[in-house]
């Protein structure tokens, strides 16, 4: 009986060990397959990221250029507003503020 029990334990133990080896083998293969997929797709992903970075840099340059143009236009608008104000003052002096009195009525 002892030999039957030992044989049964060895069979069960061998099955468990075989199952463990199969599990880790499958897990290792899955990991290597995943790494293989990443290795094949990594150059494409790097190229796409590089392209996006270049587009971002280009857009940042355009934003800086547009910001500069807006600032220049703001200065022009401020200068024109001052000129209009000075012209209005001259008109008021020439007309004796009669025009403004008519407008406010």
Secondary structure, DSSP 8 states (H G I E B T S, - for coil): -HHHHHHHHHHHHHHHHHHHHHHHHHHHHHHHHHHHHHHHHHHHHHHHHHHHHHHHHHHHHHHHHHHHHHHHHHHHHHHHHHHHHHHHHHHHHHHTTHHHHHHH-
